[in-house]
């Protein structure tokens, strides 16, 4: 059996779609009866996105079982979804299924709840406060690198998850997670497997083996996060994120209940360390395959720092390090797709959007579009020189999302990635152990399927 053929699937330009008739629909992707594209998406999510983009360009529609999805690839349409039409949209169903883990935290909450909680959390990510985190990041990175020995082959994704978990726990929560890091990592592995592929389509209430494991993992994470909250109540206000949330009051004088504190802490703990580890892991993977760029990075580090560790004040001078991180996030965006759901009728890309429609935009696709990035599959940090970012359409590059709901920790994340990269590169060099393409596992984030194996070498 073959998937059904397209209905009106000729490719149209974005301008044509805007100028077309109001009752038009995007071209339809070939799909199977009943399940739609669910099988194709489960087998190879990234390959599916690449294929339908190659076939249909800027806009397309398909079904995932009973879910009706529109996907848009042009920056102008992404701008409409993330900014101009945002009042008609909420997070999509495939994001909202994370609520058993993340509750009603910043990633999932909507409307006035989201605005109030964002205001309370924002001071923890102010530039001046973030600057105070820099020394802790470098200290923890130096401590981790000191245990890496030349000649060793290491699985860097797991190693970096432990490092970034230590950093986010210390800088934003004021605690040392120590031996609970392994428990958090194991729980997140279970949850990543649960939400991979079409796992989001399976209600968590069903007693499948994967769901049973997921519920245990969520209970484990709950115990850890509530423990952090109790610890912070005992130690008093130290100016970190949890202290701010504990001490803040809403306009009516009420305080955030522990359940909501748990949701916000869980969201930032999970997102804050997972995405940072992924960014740094993919950066090191790419550098190991491009020794000429690694050499240039070490020269920049020597010119800027000499023999001392990096500080917050050094960041503007570490231009190549910054460009390397940006280019790694272009090729391997940790947040590889964003979804919204229409709650009232609106229009995107010239197409009318009905209530309940799921809208997708994928960094994986847009970041690899030759219209915006010449030689899109090549690792070319130099493309970011000479103000290249300012020449791009606004949402041609959006590793942290965009609009009012842009990631609250984007500045924190960029600083952490650059500082950790420099701390590693000034102490040790890494080489690849295989020329095989890196296998990827798109789930809640874009994870390396089999980890990232690299061999340590002395500088």
N, C-alpha and C positions, 0 to 999 in steps of 0.2 A: 504493500500500500504506500502511496506517495502523499505528501501533504497537499492540501487543496491549493489550486493555483490562485495567483493574485486576482483581485477584483479591482480594475482600474489602477494598476500598480506602476504606471509610468512615472519616471522620476521628474520632479518639478523643482524649480529653484525656489529659494526662500522668498524672493521678491514676488514671483508668480503666485506663491501660496497666499501672500498678503493681499494681492490684488484680485484674487479669484472670488468666486461666488461664496456668499456666506454659508450656504448649505453644503459646501464641499467637505469631504472627509479625507484624512491622509490616506495614502496608498496602503493597502492591506498586505501584511506579510503572509507568505505561504504557511499554512498551519494544519494540524491534524484535527479531525472531528472531535468534538467534546472537550478534549484537553488543550486545544489550541497549540501554543508554542511551549507548553510546560515541559514536554519531553526534551525538546531541543535545548531549552534553557538549563535544565537539570544536567544534561550530558556535558555541556560546554558553554557556560555563561558568557565568557569573554568572546569565544568564537561566534556565538549566536549574535552578540552585539555587533561584532565586526561584519558578519555576513549581511545582516539586515541593513546596516548602514551602507555597505557597498552597493546593495541592490536598490535602496530607496533614498539615500541622501539625507536631506534635512528633517524629514518627518515621516512617520509610519504608525500603523496601528496593528495590534494583535491581541489575542486573548490568552490568559493563563487560567485554564479552567473557567470559572465564572467571573473572572476579573478582566475588565476591559482596559487596555493599556494604550496610551499614546506616548511615543518616544520622539523627542526633539533633539537635534544635534547642532542647530545654529545658535551662535551667541546671542542674537537678538531675541530668539524664542526663550532661551535660558534666562535672559534678563526679565522677560515678562513673567516667567514662572517664579523666579526668586524675588522679584522686586515689584513690578507694576501691578501684577494680578494677585499678589500674595494674600490680599484680604478675602479672596474667593477660595483659598486653598488651605489645607492642613497637611500634616505629614501623611504619607501614603500608608496603606494597610500593611505593607511589608516592613515598614519601620515600626508601626504601632504594635506589631506582634512582639516586639522587644520589651513591652511594658512589664511583663512579669519579672524581668531582670532590672530594668532601669526605672520602673515606676512612672511617676509623672515629673521626671526631671527635665532639664533644659532641652534635651534632645527631642522629647516627645510632647511635652506640655504645649498648650495653645493659648491664644488670646491673652486675657488679663493676667492669668496665672503665670504664663511664660514671662510677660513683661515685668511683673513684680519680682519674680525670682531672678531674672536677668539683672535687674537693677541692684539687687542685694549682692550678687556674686561679682559684678563688674569690677568693684574696687580691688579685688584680689589680683586682677589681671592688668591693672594700670601700669604704664611703662616704668614708673619709678619703683613700684613694688617688684615688678619682674626683674629689674636690674639687681635687686638684692638677692634673687635666687641664683644668679650666675655663678657665684663662688661655690655654692653647694653642688651645682651641676658638675663643675670642673673637678671638685674634690672627689665626688663619687666616681666619676669617670676615671680619674687617675688611679683610684684604689682598685677599680675593676681591672684596668689594663695591666697593673703591676702583677696580676696573677696569670696573665697570658704569656706563655713561654714560646720563644722561637722554635720552630719545628713542629709545634702542636697543630693538629687540625681540629677546628672547633665548629660547632653548629651555632652560628652567630645569632640567629633569630631568638633562640631560647636564652642565650646569654644576655642579649640586649633587652629582652623583656624583663629580666630580673633587675638590670641596671635602671631602666626607666621607671619601673615600679618603685624602686627605692627612692628615686628622685622625686616623683610626684607625691609620694607619701610624705616625704620629709618637707618639701617646699610648700605644698598646698594644705597638708593635714598636720604637719608638725610632729609626725611620729616615725619611728623606725619599724618597718614591717618585719624585718629580720626573717625568721623561719616561716612566717605565714606566706612569704612570696611564692613558695612552691605550691601551697594550697590554692592560691589565687590563680596561678598559671594552669594548674590541672583543671580547675573549674572552668576557666575560660576556654581551654581546649575542648571540653565537653560541649560547651555552649556554641562554640564556633562550628563544630560538627553538626549540631542540632539545627542551626539556622543556615547551613550551606544548601545550595541548589534550590530545590522546591520545598525544603523543610519549613519555610515560612507559611506554606499552604496547609500544613497539618496543625489542627488545633492542639494546643498544649494540654487540653483536658483529656485527650485520648490517651489511654494507658499503654502507649507503645514503649519499647525498650529505650528508644532515644529520648522520649519525653520523661520517662522515669529518671534517667540519668541527668537530664537537664534540670528537673525540679530539685534533685539532690545538690546539684552544682549551685543553683540559685540560693538554696538554704545555706550552703557553705559560705557564699559571698555575703549573704545577709549577716551571718554571725560575725564575719570579719569587719564589715562596715559599721555595724552597731557597736562593735568593740572599739573601733576608732572614735566614734562619737562619745562613748562613755569616757574614754581616755582623755579626750579634749575637755570634757566638762570638769574633770578632776584637776587638770593642769592649768586651767584658767586661760585668759585671753593672751595669745602670743602674736596676734596680728595676721595669722594665716587664714585661709579660706574658711575652714570650719569655725574658727573663732568669730569671724565676721558674721557668718550665718547664724551662729548661736546667739550672738549679741544683738543682731539687727531686729528691728520691729517694722511691721507693715504700717500703713497710714492710720489704721484703726488702733494701733498700739499692741496688736497681738504679735506673738513670736511664731517662728516656723516650728511646727510640730516635728517630733523625732522621725515620723514616717517620711515627711517631706525632706528632712535633712538627709535621711538615708538615700532617697531618690537622687538628690543632687550630688551627694558624695559618691554614690555608685556610678553615676553618669561620668563624672569627671575622673574618677579613679580608673574606670575601664577605658574610656576614650583617651584619657591623658597619657597613659603609658603604652597602650597598644599601638596607637598611630605613631608615636615617637619611635618606638622600636622598629616598626615597619619602615619608616622613612630612613632611619639610619642603616638598617640592614640592607635595603636596596641600594643605598648610596655606596656602601662598602662593596657590595657585589659588583656594581658597575665600575668602581675604581679598580678592583682586582682584575677586571678585564681590560682596563685601559691604563697600563702602567705609565704611559707618557703623561697623562693627566694627573696621576698620583704623584709623579716627580714634580710637576709644576706646583701642586698643592703643598708639598713639603718645602719647596723653595719659598713660597709665600709665607708659610708659617715661620720659617727661619728669618725672613726679612722683617716680619712684623713683630715677632715675639722674642727672637733669639732663643735663649734657653729657659725662659719663664713660661708659666701657664697663661692661658688666655683669660681675659677679663671682659666684662660687659663693654668697657670703653674701647676694646679692640675690634668689636664687631664691624664697624663701618670700614675698617681697613682690610678685613678678611673677605675681599670681594670674590675671589675665585671659590673659596669655601662656600659662600652664600650661593653662588651660581651653580655649583655642583649639587647642592641640596635641592634647589629649585628644579634643576633638570631631572634629578632622580624622582621627584614628586610628579613631574610631567609624565615620565614613562611608566612609573609604578605608583599611581595615586592610592594611598591607603584607603581613602574614601572613594571608591571607584564608581559609584552611582548615587544619585539623589532622587527621592520620590516624593510626590505630592498627590493629594486627592482633592477633587473639586467638590466644594460644599454648596456652591451656587453657580449658576451659568456664567461663563466668561469666554474669552477668546484668546487663543495663543497661536501665533504664526499664521493668522488669518483663518484659523479653523475654529468653529464653535465647539466649546467644551461642555458636555453635559454633566450634571451632578453625578458624582460617584465615579467618574473617570479617573483612572490612575495615570499620572503624568511622570515620565521618567526622563532624566538627563544624566548622561554618563561621562564623567571625567575620563574614563578609560578611552572612550571614542574621541571626544573633542580634543583632548590633549595630544592625540596622534593624528590630527587632521592636517594634511599638507597645505591647506589654504592658509593656515596660521603658523605652521611650523615646518619650514622646508626640511627635507630629509627627516621626516617625523619619527622614524624608528631609530635614528642615530643618536648616540649619547654625545651631545655637543654643548657643554656648559657655556662655551663662549657665545652662544646665541643670546645669552642674557646680558651681554655687555652693551654699552653705549645706549642705555635707555630702551632696550628692546621691549620690555614689559609695557611701556607707555604707548607703543605702536599697536599693541594687540587690541582687538575688540574686548570689551570689558569682561565678558564671561567666556573667552576662549581659553582661559587658564584660571581654574577655580578649585584648587586642591582643598581649600577650607570652606567650600560653599560660597554663598554670596548673599547680598541683601542684608536686611536687619538680623537674619538668623545665621549670619556667618559665624563660624566657630569662635566661641568666646576666648579660647586659648590659642588663637593662631599666632600671635606674637610670641607667646611663651614657647610654642612648639618650634617655631623657626629658630629662636635663640638657642633652645636646647639642642636641636639637630646640628647647628653650626658649631657650638661649643664642644659637643661630644665628638663630632667628627675631627675637630682640631686636636682635642686631647688624645684621641686614638692615633691619628696620623703622625703626631710629633714623637710618639713613643715606639710605634711598631708598624710594620708594613704587612699587607695581606695579599695573598695570591690565590687564584682560583684553583680548585682541584679537579674541575671538569669543564669541558667546553660545551656541554649539553645545554640547551635552553633552560632557563629557570622555570620549573613547573609552578603554576599558581593555583591557589584555591580561593576563589571569590566567595566570601561569606558576608558577614556583617562588614568586615574589612577585607582588603586584598592581601591574603597571607601567602607565604611561600609554602607550597604543598609538602615538600620534603625538607623544609628548612633551608638554610644558606650555609653551605660548608666552605670554609676558607682556611687556608694555612697561614700560620703566623711566621713572619720573618723579622729579623732584627733590622732596624733602620740602618 
